[in-house]
Amino acid sequence: MRRLVGWPTPRFLARLLGEERPARAAVTERDTPHRFVDTYPSNQNVLDLFAGEWSTMMPPESGLVAHPGGSNLIGDERIHWLAETLGSLEGLDIVELGPLEGGHSCLMQRLGARSVTAIEANARAFLKCLCLKEVFGLDRVHFRLGSFFPYLERSGPTDLIVASGVLYHMTDPLRLLALLAARTDRIYLWTHYYDPVAIAGRADRNLFAPPEPIGESSHRGSRRLYPEVALSWQGFSGGSDSYAVWLERDGLLGFLAEAGFEIAVHDDRPDHVNGPAISLCATRSPTAGTGAAAD
């Protein structure tokens, strides 16, 4: 049988997911059962493909279970607050950066978004997004596999960019903020930030370097190493490098203000269990920037 040109081979997919075996490894009887599901076709079977790796909790009314699934992303109050702050998500074309498993994507479709283009660089997370797309019938959500940096550099303006749990995984967070400001007049961010007092009291304070100016900017950030236990988990959802840079809170807000945005803060928790965190919506008049927000 001739293989279709461009169709991914099993070895390519295994390499993409970091599961490639030695080239000459023999397939044993023990391996074979894991390739087949012999129970009745169901959405639960789809979720069980990644059992033990899920961050997203399934809605109770769905009757589905995703393990460990501790985060209520499909019903997240932060996205509901965003919709209320903007008036509505109805009819908006939204770009979502780092959708993780598609929980927020699902919620934004439910809240009326005209389209959600969600860009995920983590191959395993991308496949979990496709699982949720199938399970919940997300016909207005389009998941794309790859880096959002070249996408933002080449794309046109959009109504809203949602970047939840993304900025603090960047090695150059100001570059990302500049791209957001160049593409939209509405930004939603949930991110950790560096606070010296809060960090000093944390058990993982040794992972943080003293803050320094980023590039030629006056805004500062702290280089934070990923703990080894996080890097070794199959469900790891961090950045592609061994470290990231956490902006100081004043630097984050100051950069957005300099770009002409007004900022509404939903929640600011210096004592967040995973490090100081802030949830905010930044908006500006279309005449102040190059985005596509409407009055």
N, C-alpha and C positions, 0 to 999 in steps of 0.2 A: 504493500500500500504506500503510495506517495504521500509524504508529509506536506501539509499545506505550508507555503512560504509564510514566515512570520509567526506561525503558531508556536507558543512556548513549549519547549520540551519539558518532561518531568525533571530532568537534571537542572534545567535553567530555573524552574520554580523552586527546587530544593536549595539551589545556591542563593536565590533571592531571599529565602526564609532562613538561611543559615543552617540548613539541615542536610547539606550535601554529604553523601557517604563517599568513602574511597571508591575510585573508579572501578575497581575489580571486585567489590564486595558482592557476594552472592545473596540472592533473595532467598530467605528461609521460610519455612512454614510458619514460624512464629511471626514474621513480618506481615504475612498475607492478610490475616483478619483485620488489621488496622486500616486496610485500604477499602474496606467494604462496610456498609451499614445494613444489617439484615432485618431491622425492625421496620414498622410501618412508617412511611414518609411523614415527617412532621417538622414544624419549626423548632421544636426542642432538639431534634437531631442536628439541625444547623448550628445552634448555639453550642452544642456539646462538642463540635469540632475543636473548639478552643476552651474546653473545660479547664478551670483552674487559672485562666489568664484574663478573665473579664474584669473590667473596672466598672462597667455600667450595670446598674440594677434594672431588671425588667419591670414594667408596670404591673402591679398586682393583678389588675383586671385581665392581663394577657394570659395568666396561668403559666407563664414561662419562667425558667430559672437560669440565671447565668452565674457561674461560680468564678471568683468569690463575689463579684458584683456588688460592691459596697456603696457606689455613688449613684444618687438619683438624678442622672443627667437628663433623662427623657422628661422629667418633671421639674427641672432645675428652676428654682426661684430667681436665680440671676438672669435667666433669659426672659422670664415673665416680667421682671423689673425692667429689663431693657425695652421690651415691647411697650410697657406703660410709659416709660420715659420718653420714647420717640412718638408716642401716640398710638402706634400700631406697627406691625411688620407686614401688614396686608399690602400685597403688590410690589414688595421690594425685591430687587435682585441682590442677593447677598453672597459675598465671598467669605468662606470660613477657612481659617488657617489651622491646621492640625486638628481635625475632627475627632481624633482618638479612635472611637468605635462607632461614631455616628449618632450618639445620643442627642446632642444639641441640634444636629442636622434634622433629626426626626421631629424635635419639638418646634423648630422654626418653620418647618412645613405645616405642622398642625396649627401654628399661629398665623398662617396665611401668606407666608413668603411666596412670591411668584416663582423664584428659583433660588436654589442654594448650590453654589459650586464649592465643594469642599476638597481641599488639597492636603494630602497626607504623604509624607516621605517614608514613614515606617511601613515596610511591606506587609508585615504581619498585622499591624493595626488596620491597614487598608483592606485586607481580606476580611477582617471583622466588620468593617464598615459595610462591605458588600453583603455580609450576612444580615445585618440589620436592615439594609435596603430591601432585601428579599422578604424578610420576616414581616416588616411593617409596610411594604408596598410604597416606598418613597419615590413616587414618580416625578417629583419636582426637585429632587436632590441628585446631583451628579458628582460622584467621587472621582478624583483624579490622583494618580500615583506619581509622585515626584516632589521636587523642591518648590516651595512657593516663592522663593526669591526670583528666579528667572520668570516665573509666571507674572509676578507683580511688576517686574521691569518691562515686560512686553504688553501687558494687558491695558485696556482703557479704563475709564472711571466706572465706579460701581456705587450703588446706593448705600451700602453698609458693608464694613468688614468686621467680622467677629474673630477675635484672637484670644481665646480662653485657654489658659495654661500653656502659652507658647513663648511669650517674651522672655521669661526667665530661663528658657532653654537655649537662648541665643548666645553666641560668643561675641556678637556685635549688635546689641539690642537697638542702638541708635540708628543703624542702617535699616532695620526693619521698621522702626517708627517713621523714618523719613519716607519709606516706600508707601506706608499706609497713608500718610499725609498727602502724598502725591496722587493717590488713587481714589480717595473718598473724603466726604465731609462728615461722615458718621463712623465712629470707631467704638467698638466695645472691647475692653480689656479686662481680663482677670489674670493677675500675675503676682508672684512673690516679688519682694523688694528687699534691699539691704537696709537694716536699721541696726546701728552698732550696739545699742543697749539691749535690744531683743536678742540679737545674735550672741552676745556675750554670755547670756544665760542659758544657751542651748547646749545639749550634749555633743552636737555635731559642729560646734564652733570652729574646730580645727580644720574643717573643710573650706573655710572662708579665708581669703587673703584680705589684707587691708585695702580699702577702696582707693582707686586711682582714677585720674581723668581718662576718659575714653577718647583715644585719638587726639585731635586738636580741640576737642570740645571741653567746656568747663564742667560738663556733667560727669559724675563719677559712678563707677561700678565696682563691685567686688567679684573677683574670680572665685567661683565655687566649684570644687571637685565633686563628681558624682560618687557616692559610696559604692564600694564593690558589690555589696549585696543587691543594690538596685540594678547595676549593669548586668548581673548574672541572671536576673529573672526573665523568663520567656515573655512575660507581659510588659516588660520595660517600655515606658512611653516617653522617655526623655529625649535629649538632643543626640546628634550624631557624633559629637565630640566627647572627650572624657571630662570636660568642664563646661561651665556656662558663666555668663556675667550677669549678676543681679544689680540692676540700677538702684541708686538711692531714691527714696520716695520723692524728694524735692526735685531731683533730676528728671524723673519721669514726668511729673506734673509740669515742670518748667519747660521741658521740650515741647509738650503738647500746647502749652500756652503760647510759646514763641511761634508755633505754626498756626496760630489764630483760633485755636479751639477753646470753647467753654467746656468746663468739666463738671459733671455730676457724679458724685461718689456714692455708690450704693452701700458699700461695706468696706471698712478698713480695720484689719485685725493684726496688730503687731504681735499678738500672742497666738497666732494661728499655729496649729500643731506641726505643720511642715515648714514654718518660717513666716515672717511678716507677709501679709497678702492684702491686696486691694482690688476691688471690683468697681469699674467706672465706665461711664459713657462720655465720649468726647464729641462735640458737635460744633459746627461753624457755619456761617452763612456761605452759600455757594460762591458769592462774589469774593470771599476771602481766600479761597483755595482753588484746587483744580479738580475736586471731586464731583460727584453727580447727584448730591442730595437735592431734593426739591423742597420748596417752601411748605 
